[in-house]
Amino acid sequence: MTAKLYTINELSRILDLHPKTILRFIKEGKIQANKIGRTWRVTEDELKSFCHGELARKDIPVLKPDYDTLHDRISISAVIEIKEQNSEEASRISNMFMAVLNSESDAKNRSRFDFFYYPEIEKAKYVFYGSADFVTRIIEMFNQLTNSEDKKNE
């Protein structure tokens, strides 16, 4: 018993797609086809596989997450903005936090820090990404900075 083979024009009518779209899908590997002579042919099974998409493909491996604990899966971000007239002071604070980031013992290098200074609005923005422990330590450092500034002003 031979399998039913479809031409590009037949697929075009069945799928209600332009023949060039069918050819593009074949070249992209979305539709599996064989070239017989100068024409492409698609088996009935491959047509069904394309029409049913992911449900029809049994050869697609299921990827198991590479995480052991919830702690490994969580990443936290924090944005801290400071009104700062002087870009040098904003850079000094940035360098301090860069030193903290460089001293981290984050084995997976998940911690990150971005710094932006907007002179037109005189604002510094510090963006932190990483584990809950890292972001908590950074926020505690900002809290200590503000508390020490408050005590100076009293």
N, C-alpha and C positions, 0 to 999 in steps of 0.2 A: 504494500500500500504506500503510495507516494503522498508526501505532505503537500498541502495547497500552498502555492507560491503566488504572491501578489506583486504586480508591477507598481511603479511610482504613480501612474495615473489611477490605478484601482485604489491604492491607498489614499490618494487625494480625494476621491469621491467618498470613500468609507469614512475617513477622518474629517472631511470637510475642511481640508487644508490645501494651500497652494502646493503644486508639485515641487517648487523650489524650497519650500519649507520642509517638505519630506526629505529632500536631498540634504538639506542642512542638518536635519536631525540624524540622518545616517552618518554624515561626516563627523558630527559631534559625538557619535556613539550612543545617542538616545534611542535610536532604533537600530537593531542588529540586522544587517543585510548581507547578501552575497551578490557579487557581480558575476553575471552569466553573460558572456560575450560583452556587449556594450551597454547592457541594461542591468539595473539593480533589481533584485528579487528579495522579498521578505516572506518568511514562512508564517503560517497561521499562528504558531506558538509564539514567535517573536512579536507579531501584531498584538496578540493577547497580553504578552508581557509588557509591551509599551502602553497599552490601554489601561492596564491595571496598575501600572507604575510600581511603587514600592511593595505593594501587597503581593505582586506576582513574582518578585525576585526573592529566591530563597538563598542565593549565594552571597547576599550582603551580610557581612559579619556585624554582630551587635557588639559595640564597644562598651566595655565595662569601665566605669569611672576609675581613675587612678588615685582615688582619695581614700585615706584610712579613717579620718575622723572629721567631724563637723569643723573643728579648728582649722584643718587643712583646706576646707572648702570656702571659708569666709574671707572676704576681703572688704575692708571698710575704707571709705574716703571721708575726708574732712576738708572744708574750705574755710580759711581764716582770712579775713580782710582787716587791714589796718589803715586808717587815715594817716598818711605819712607825707609830710611836705618835702622831705629830703630823701632823694633816692639812695644816698650813701647809707643812711640809717636803715632803710629797707634792705639794702644789700648786706649790711652787717648782720641783721637778723637772719637773712637767708643763709649766709655763710655759717652761722651758728647751727641752724637746723640741718644744713648739709653735713656738718661735722657729726651731728647726732646720727644721721642716716648712715654715714660711712662707718660709724662705730657699731652699728647693729650687727648682731650675729644671726641674721636671717639667712639660713642655709639655702632657702629656695629663691632668694633675691626677689621676694614679692613686694618689698617696701619700695616706695617711690615718692619723690618730692618734686613739685613744679613751683616756680616762682615767677610772678608777673608784677611789673610796676607800671602804673598808668600815670604819667606826669600830668596829663591834662585834667585829671580829676584828683590828683595827689592821693592815690590809693595803691597799697601793696596787697597782693593776693598770694597766699601760700596754700597750695593744694597738696594734701598728703594722701597716699594710698598704701594700704598694707594690712597687717594683722590687727586684731583688736588691741593687743598689747602695745604695738607700736603706736597706733593712733592715740590710744589712751595716754601713753607717755608724752607724746607731743602736746596734747591738750593740757596735760598737767604742767608742762613747761611753760606754755602760754599763760596758764593760770598763775604760776609763780612769778612770771614777769610782770603781769598786771598787778599782783598783790604787792610786789616790791616797789613798783611805781607809785601805787596808792600810798604806801607808807612814807615814801620820799616827799610826797605832796602834802602830807598832814602837818 
